[in-house]
Structures are given as structure tokens and as C-alpha cells.
């Protein structure tokens, strides 16, 4: 299958940009690592996408509506990353991929709360009738007793993904520096 872009060169990562992005990502990773609440400032954006996903996917039935919160929350950065990947735009691909993986930290916090149901729920409907997405889904799948283990795995994937994509940015910078030397 030919998409037309696989032979295209990635946009160069210039040293000043690499330094700025490295400072940004390192600062964010340190902030996320030091945070003990499970809710980062950027998760306000994730929450909007999550609730929008319930409304959007709700058109396709209650089951997809319930799953739609996490689906849209993960799809938005994933599709944006795919766009930047297709166009070989390094900074955009890294940024969207980084926040795709950051979404996993937020989702893991929600998953880990499935049995306890201690987190406050947000809903586009009456908040008294709101249900805990992951309590319901884990219940359907018979894995509710494993909520914290599953959440730990999702959180681990999120951390590995964020660190890995920042490492890939450094690798792209290294390749671009190597290619520009005589």
C-alpha cells in the first residue's frame, strides 16, 4: 500500500528547537512524576474530549456511548499524531504522540478508581445519574477485581510512551545534526 509520504524526509529538528522542546518535555515529565493526585493540569482538556466522546459516540448506542469517552480522548491525539506522521512533521508528531501517551496516565487514574468509585464524576447529563465508565466496562468484561492492575499497566505504557517519544525526538535531532556536518 502506497500513501505517498513514506519517502519524504522528516522536518529537521534544529538545535534551538530541540533545546526548547527538551526543556518543555523534561519539565512536564518531572511535574507529572511529582504529582500525586492523578490529575494534571492538561487533564482538563482530556476531560472535555472525554465527555464529548460520550455525546458523539452516544449516537451509536449506549455501549459505544459509554466507551466513547475514552475512545475520543485517545483518538484525538492519535489521529493528530497520524496526520503529522504522514506529513513527516517532527515537532507536531512528537507533541501529539506525547499527549496521546499522557492521556493514558489520566485514564489509568480513572481505571484504578473503578471499584472504589471515589473520584467525582462529571457528566453532560444529570450528575446524579452519572455512571463510572470503568466500573461498568470492567464489570461487563469480568475484570473489575483487576482494576488497579490494569490501571498500573496502562500507566506504565503511558510513561514508556512519553519517555520513548522524547527519546525519538532526540534521535531525530542527532540524525539531523549528523546529516548537516560535512
ABEGO torsion letter per residue (X at the ends): XBAGAAABBBBBBBAAAAAAAAAAAAAAAAAAAABAAGBBAAAAAAAAAAAAAAAAAAAAEAAAAAAAAAAAAAAAAAAAAAAAAAAGBAAAAAAAAAAAAAAAAAAAAAAAAAAAGABBBBBABBAAABBBAAAAAAAAAGAAAAAAAAAAAAAAAAAAAAAAAAAAAAAAAAAAAAAABX
